[in-house]
Every structure is written in structure tokens, then in C-alpha cells.
Amino acid sequence: MCPFQALYRYSPLNREIMTQEVSPVVVVEDMLLARVNMDHIFHKQLQLATNMIKQIADKRRMKREFHVGDLVYLESQSYR
């Protein structure tokens, strides 16, 4: 089950089926092409945002190495 279906209790529409059909009506064909272009733009912007968030998160991380026998302090958080 995908997260969308778990949240809304119905499966999402399959947009690939909608965009692969060819319509004899020019206006409908233009709308389908516009939808495909918007999907590409959306996915590109989503990847850019994901990469930017990852870079910010990686900037704050510190590389740590532990060896067998090292004593470390582990702080647990019960609410997470």
C-alpha cells in the first residue's frame, strides 16, 4: 500500500495511462502535453529541493568513527 492510499483510503490515479492516450481533438492533445510538461517541471523542482535540503543537512553533520572498545554516551529519546 502506498502512503497516499494509506492516508486517503483509495488508490491514486494513474497519470501515465492518461498521458499516453492520443486524442483526435487538438485542444485535448495540447492539454495532455501541457500536463506532461508540468509533471516534468514538478519532478525537476522536487529533485532540486530534495538535493538542497540534503546539502543543508549534510553541512551540519560531523564524521565520527568508533572502534571496538571505545566508550560512547548514547542519549535516547523516548518520544521519537
C-alpha positions as CSV (number, residue, x, y, z in Angstrom):
1,M,0.0,0.0,0.0
2,C,1.4,3.4,-0.9
3,P,1.3,6.3,1.5
4,F,-1.3,8.1,-0.5
5,Q,-3.6,5.1,-0.3
6,A,-3.0,4.7,3.5
7,L,-3.9,8.4,4.1
8,Y,-6.9,8.8,1.8
9,R,-8.1,5.2,1.6
10,Y,-8.2,4.9,-2.2
11,S,-5.5,4.4,-4.7
12,P,-4.1,7.4,-6.6
13,L,-5.0,8.0,-10.2
14,N,-2.5,6.5,-12.7
15,R,-1.5,9.6,-14.6
16,E,0.7,7.6,-17.1
17,I,-2.3,6.0,-18.6
18,M,-4.0,9.4,-19.1
19,T,-1.0,10.9,-20.8
20,Q,-0.2,8.0,-23.2
21,E,-3.5,8.2,-25.0
22,V,-3.7,10.2,-28.2
23,S,-6.7,12.3,-28.8
24,P,-8.1,13.4,-32.1
25,V,-9.1,16.7,-30.5
26,V,-6.3,19.2,-30.8
27,V,-7.2,21.1,-27.6
28,V,-7.3,17.9,-25.5
29,E,-3.9,16.9,-27.0
30,D,-2.5,20.3,-26.1
31,M,-3.8,19.9,-22.5
32,L,-2.3,16.5,-22.2
33,L,1.1,17.7,-23.4
34,A,0.9,20.7,-21.0
35,R,0.2,18.2,-18.2
36,V,3.2,16.1,-19.2
37,N,5.4,19.2,-19.3
38,M,4.2,20.3,-15.9
39,D,4.9,16.9,-14.5
40,H,8.5,17.1,-15.7
41,I,8.9,20.5,-14.3
42,F,7.4,19.4,-11.0
43,H,9.7,16.4,-10.7
44,K,12.7,18.5,-11.6
45,Q,11.9,21.1,-8.9
46,L,11.2,18.4,-6.4
47,Q,14.7,16.9,-7.1
48,L,16.3,20.3,-6.7
49,A,14.6,20.9,-3.4
50,T,15.5,17.5,-2.1
51,N,19.1,18.0,-3.1
52,M,19.2,21.4,-1.4
53,I,17.7,20.0,1.8
54,K,20.2,17.2,1.8
55,Q,23.1,19.5,1.3
56,I,22.0,21.7,4.2
57,A,21.6,18.6,6.4
58,D,25.0,17.2,5.4
59,K,26.7,20.5,6.2
60,R,25.7,20.1,9.9
61,R,26.8,16.5,10.2
62,M,30.1,15.5,11.7
63,K,32.0,12.5,10.6
64,R,32.7,10.2,13.6
65,E,34.5,7.0,13.7
66,F,34.2,4.5,16.6
67,H,36.4,1.5,17.2
68,V,35.8,-1.7,19.2
69,G,36.3,-0.9,22.8
70,D,35.5,2.8,22.6
71,L,33.2,4.1,25.3
72,V,30.4,6.3,23.9
73,Y,27.5,8.0,25.5
74,L,24.1,7.2,23.9
75,E,21.3,9.5,24.7
76,S,17.9,8.1,23.9
77,Q,14.7,10.0,23.3
78,S,11.6,8.1,24.2
79,Y,9.2,10.4,22.4
80,R,10.7,9.7,18.9
